[in-house]
Amino acid sequence: MADASCPSTGDSGLRIADIQPNQDVVGTFVVEEKQLRTAKNGKPFLTLKLRDKTGSVTARLWENATKAAQTLAGHKVLRIQGRSQEYQNEIQIHIQHMEPVPRDAVDPSDFLPVCPKDPHALWKALKGLLQKVHKKPYGELIRAFVSDKALMAAFCKAPAAKNVHHAYVGGLLEHTVGVMHLCALIGTQYPSLDQDLLLMGAFLHDMGKVHEFTYDLVIDYSDVGRLVGHMVLGVEILNAKIAACKDFPEETAVLLKHLILSHHGEPQFGAVQSPMTREAFALHLADDLDAKMNSLDDILAKNDDPDSLWTAYQSLYGRYFYKGPRQDGPSSDAPDPEPPSAPCREVRQLPLWPGVTEKGRAHDDA
């Protein structure tokens, strides 16, 4: 697999987000997925999904593919030299040479995407939202969680998903704060809701993701994450914390567990139970909205075709998305615009949300 002519430099080389078609590519990437396949002529070839912190790209190796596949056990970091090509509106890399990079020579931060928001500000916001919970049974439970430094450190670092939404280090904290903010707003609109229960459910709903994912060089599922899932794991964490509380009400404990187990809405979307309380319905909708808005922000931020007002086709949603009015500057011979007589209202893109099928659910990876 290794080739002495494959160049090595001190830096990581070209970032995936900067790769253009018909370009020489030299860079260091982590192997996220691999497949040894057979072409129509019977010749084996190796397909790799390469990733760095800016994104992922498909790459193919045609020479000595079988031998190369045997050497790629697990997630390895490779130094790649190749040529980018455009195939079916996506950029791919035709690998010419590649060589492994020793694990101790790798900085994981070169490959793991990170939450764009300040984690300290998010943590402060989380604590402020928890202070809105006033009922006596919850105070001791909140302290049991917040005082568990190891659990909270993992909570602040974990991603919220492998793909689709908040799929980066710190994503779980950001997503949880987003859902809690929405639930706080929903609670003011619908006073019949138990606002303390709803806020606690928002805080706890994805807690099991601290164990569901691994995030060393790439974000992936842990064994227990695949076999058990974050909802059951979250209930287990909650049970342990409730056991440390004195005389925690049994009915409240059951309602909190129901919020965790039902927040995906329906079994076809991964819910253990369908929502059976008003708070469970509200939490599910807030969770789904925050996940979809983050997903759409990511889709619309991609500059896949700057000349088009539409994104590429999004198979997850089964549709294209409108990017919004073109922001062209005034022509050089146009007169200077008059100052407005009244404050201008900012033009915002409206959310496009018809009914969502199972195929179109933008949430945690199934």
C-alpha positions in Angstrom: 0.0 0.0 0.0 2.7 2.5 1.0 4.6 4.2 -1.7 7.9 5.9 -1.0 7.0 8.6 -3.6 4.0 9.7 -1.6 4.9 13.1 -0.2 4.9 13.8 3.5 4.9 17.2 5.0 4.6 18.6 8.5 1.2 20.0 7.9 -2.1 18.1 7.2 -2.3 19.4 3.6 -5.5 20.2 1.8 -8.8 20.3 3.7 -11.7 18.3 2.3 -14.0 21.4 2.2 -11.4 23.1 0.0 -11.1 20.4 -2.6 -12.3 21.4 -6.1 -12.8 19.2 -9.2 -9.8 18.3 -11.3 -7.3 19.2 -8.7 -4.2 17.5 -7.3 -4.9 16.5 -3.8 -2.3 15.9 -1.0 -3.6 15.6 2.5 -4.0 13.7 5.7 -7.3 12.1 6.4 -8.9 9.5 8.7 -10.5 6.4 7.2 -14.1 6.4 8.4 -15.4 3.6 6.2 -13.9 1.1 3.7 -15.4 -1.3 1.1 -13.5 -3.7 -1.1 -15.6 -4.0 -4.3 -15.4 -5.6 -7.7 -15.6 -3.7 -11.0 -17.6 -5.0 -14.0 -14.3 -6.3 -15.5 -13.7 -8.4 -12.4 -10.9 -6.2 -11.0 -11.2 -5.4 -7.2 -11.1 -1.8 -6.1 -11.1 -0.1 -2.7 -13.6 2.6 -1.8 -12.8 4.7 1.2 -14.8 7.4 3.0 -12.2 9.9 4.2 -12.9 12.6 6.8 -11.3 15.6 8.4 -12.9 18.2 10.6 -14.3 20.1 7.6 -16.2 17.2 6.0 -16.0 13.8 4.2 -15.2 12.7 0.7 -15.2 9.4 -1.2 -11.9 8.1 -2.5 -11.1 5.0 -4.7 -7.9 3.0 -5.1 -7.6 0.7 -8.1 -4.1 -0.6 -7.8 -3.3 -3.4 -5.3 -6.7 -2.8 -3.7 -7.0 -6.2 -2.0 -3.6 -5.8 -0.3 -4.4 -2.3 0.8 -7.8 -3.3 2.3 -6.1 -5.9 4.4 -3.9 -3.3 6.0 -6.7 -0.9 7.0 -8.0 -2.5 10.2 -10.2 0.0 12.2 -9.9 3.7 11.7 -6.5 4.6 10.4 -5.0 7.9 9.3 -3.6 8.0 5.8 -1.5 10.5 3.9 -3.1 10.6 0.5 -1.9 11.8 -2.9 -4.5 11.7 -5.7 -6.6 13.6 -8.2 -10.1 14.9 -7.6 -12.9 14.2 -10.0 -16.5 15.1 -10.2 -18.9 12.1 -10.5 -22.7 12.4 -10.3 -22.4 15.9 -8.9 -20.1 14.8 -6.1 -16.3 15.2 -5.7 -14.3 12.0 -5.4 -10.6 11.3 -5.2 -8.7 8.9 -7.4 -5.9 7.7 -5.1 -2.5 7.5 -6.7 -0.5 6.9 -3.5 -1.2 6.5 0.2 0.7 5.7 3.3 -0.3 5.3 7.0 0.4 7.9 9.5 1.4 6.7 13.0 -1.3 7.3 15.6 1.1 9.1 18.0 1.8 11.6 15.2 -1.8 12.5 14.8 -3.7 15.4 16.5 -7.4 14.2 16.8 -8.5 17.9 16.6 -7.5 17.8 12.9 -10.3 15.4 12.2 -13.1 15.9 14.7 -15.5 18.7 13.9 -16.2 21.0 16.9 -19.3 22.9 18.0 -19.1 26.5 16.7 -20.5 28.0 19.9 -18.6 28.8 23.0 -18.9 25.8 25.4 -18.6 27.9 28.5 -21.5 30.1 27.3 -23.6 27.0 26.6 -22.8 25.5 30.0 -23.8 28.8 31.7 -27.0 28.9 29.7 -27.8 25.3 30.7 -27.3 26.1 34.4 -29.5 29.2 34.0 -32.3 27.1 32.5 -32.0 24.5 35.3 -32.6 27.4 37.7 -36.0 27.8 36.2 -37.0 24.4 37.8 -38.5 25.2 41.2 -40.4 22.1 42.5 -38.7 20.5 45.5 -38.2 16.9 44.1 -36.0 18.1 41.3 -33.4 20.2 43.2 -31.6 17.2 44.7 -31.8 15.3 41.3 -30.2 18.3 39.5 -27.5 18.5 42.1 -26.8 14.8 41.7 -26.2 15.3 37.9 -24.3 18.6 38.0 -22.0 17.5 40.8 -21.0 14.4 38.8 -17.9 15.9 37.2 -17.1 12.9 35.0 -20.6 12.6 33.7 -20.9 16.4 33.0 -17.5 16.5 31.3 -18.6 13.7 29.0 -22.0 15.5 28.5 -20.2 18.7 27.4 -17.9 16.9 25.0 -20.2 14.3 23.4 -21.7 14.7 19.9 -25.5 14.6 19.6 -25.4 12.3 16.5 -23.0 10.6 14.2 -24.5 12.4 11.2 -27.3 14.8 10.3 -27.5 17.2 13.3 -25.1 18.5 15.9 -22.6 15.8 14.8 -19.6 17.3 16.4 -17.7 17.5 19.7 -19.9 19.6 22.0 -23.0 19.0 19.9 -24.9 17.2 22.7 -24.6 20.3 25.0 -25.6 22.7 22.3 -28.6 20.5 21.3 -29.7 20.1 24.9 -29.6 23.8 25.5 -31.5 24.4 22.3 -34.3 22.0 23.3 -34.5 23.4 26.8 -34.8 27.0 25.4 -37.7 25.8 23.1 -39.4 24.0 26.0 -39.1 27.1 28.2 -40.9 29.1 25.4 -43.5 26.3 24.9 -44.2 26.3 28.7 -45.1 30.0 28.7 -47.5 29.5 25.8 -49.2 26.5 27.3 -49.7 27.0 31.0 -51.4 23.6 31.4 -48.0 22.0 30.9 -45.9 21.0 33.9 -43.1 23.3 33.1 -40.6 21.9 35.6 -41.2 18.3 34.3 -40.8 19.5 30.7 -37.6 21.3 31.4 -36.2 18.3 33.3 -37.2 16.1 30.4 -35.4 18.4 28.0 -32.2 18.3 30.1 -32.3 14.5 30.4 -33.7 13.3 27.1 -30.4 12.6 25.4 -28.2 12.0 28.4 -27.6 8.4 27.3 -25.5 9.7 24.4 -22.6 10.2 26.7 -22.2 6.4 26.3 -23.8 5.9 22.8 -20.9 7.5 20.8 -17.1 7.2 20.6 -15.2 10.2 19.3 -11.5 9.5 19.2 -10.6 10.2 15.5 -14.1 9.9 14.1 -17.6 10.0 15.6 -19.1 6.5 15.7 -21.4 4.3 17.7 -20.0 2.4 20.7 -20.9 -1.2 21.1 -23.3 -0.5 23.9 -24.7 2.4 21.8 -25.6 0.1 19.0 -26.8 -2.8 21.2 -28.8 -0.8 23.7 -29.3 2.8 22.5 -29.2 6.2 24.2 -32.8 6.1 25.5 -32.3 3.0 27.6 -28.9 4.2 28.6 -30.4 7.5 29.6 -33.0 5.8 31.8 -30.2 3.7 33.4 -28.3 6.9 34.3 -31.5 8.5 35.6 -32.2 5.4 37.8 -28.8 5.6 39.4 -29.2 9.3 40.2 -32.7 8.9 41.6 -31.4 6.0 43.8 -29.1 8.6 45.4 -31.9 11.0 46.2 -33.9 10.7 49.3 -37.6 9.8 48.8 -37.8 10.9 45.2 -41.5 10.5 44.1 -42.1 7.3 42.2 -44.7 8.9 39.9 -42.3 11.7 39.0 -39.6 9.2 38.2 -41.9 7.3 35.9 -42.9 10.5 34.1 -39.3 11.5 33.6 -38.5 8.0 32.2 -41.4 8.3 29.8 -40.1 11.6 28.5 -36.7 10.0 27.7 -38.2 6.8 26.1 -40.8 8.7 24.0 -38.9 11.8 22.7 -38.4 10.4 19.2 -42.2 10.4 18.8 -43.0 7.1 17.2 -41.4 3.6 17.2 -40.5 3.9 13.5 -38.3 6.8 14.5 -36.7 4.9 17.3 -39.0 5.8 20.2 -39.4 3.0 22.8 -42.9 4.4 23.6 -45.1 6.9 21.8 -45.7 10.2 23.7 -48.6 9.7 26.2 -48.5 12.9 28.1 -48.7 16.6 27.0 -45.1 17.1 28.2 -43.9 14.2 26.1 -45.6 15.6 23.0 -44.1 19.0 23.6 -40.6 17.6 24.2 -40.7 15.4 21.1 -41.7 18.4 18.9 -39.0 20.7 20.5 -36.4 18.0 20.1 -37.3 17.3 16.4 -37.4 21.1 15.6 -34.0 21.8 17.1 -32.5 18.8 15.2 -34.0 19.8 11.9 -33.0 23.4 12.2 -29.4 22.5 12.8 -29.5 20.0 9.9 -31.0 22.7 7.5 -28.4 25.3 8.7 -25.7 22.8 7.7 -27.3 22.0 4.3 -27.9 25.7 3.4 -24.4 26.7 4.5 -22.8 24.4 1.9 -21.6 26.3 -1.1 -22.3 23.4 -3.5 -23.4 25.6 -6.4 -23.0 29.3 -5.7 -24.8 30.2 -9.0 -28.0 28.3 -8.0 -30.7 29.5 -5.6 -31.3 25.9 -4.7 -29.3 23.3 -2.8 -28.4 19.9 -4.3 -31.1 17.2 -3.9 -31.3 16.1 -0.3 -32.1 12.4 -0.3 -32.8 12.4 3.5 -35.7 14.9 3.0 -36.6 13.9 -0.5 -36.5 17.5 -1.8 -34.4 20.5 -2.8 -34.2 23.5 -0.5 -34.4 27.1 -1.5 -31.4 29.1 -0.4 -33.2 32.5 -0.3 -33.0 35.6 -2.5 -29.7 36.2 -4.3 -27.6 38.8 -2.4 -26.1 40.7 -5.3 -24.5 44.1 -4.6 -25.7 47.2 -6.5 -24.2 47.8 -9.9 -21.4 50.3 -10.2 -23.5 52.8 -12.3 -26.6 52.6 -10.1 -27.4 55.7 -7.9 -26.7 55.5 -4.2 -29.9 54.2 -2.5 -31.9 56.7 -0.4 -31.8 56.0 3.4 -35.0 54.3 4.4 -37.7 56.4 6.1 -38.4 53.5 8.5 -36.3 50.7 9.9 -36.1 47.9 7.3 -37.3 44.5 8.4 -34.8 41.7 8.0 -35.8 39.2 5.3 -35.5 35.6 6.7 -36.0 32.3 5.0 -39.2 30.7 6.1 -39.1 27.1 7.4 -40.4 24.6 4.8 -42.0 21.9 6.8 -44.7 19.7 5.2 -45.3 16.3 6.6 -42.2 14.3 7.2 -42.0 10.6 6.3 -39.8 8.1 8.0 -37.3 8.6 5.2 -37.2 12.3 5.8 -36.7 12.4 9.5 -33.6 14.4 10.3 -32.7 13.1 13.6 -30.4 10.7 15.2 -28.9 8.1 12.9 -30.9 4.9 12.7 
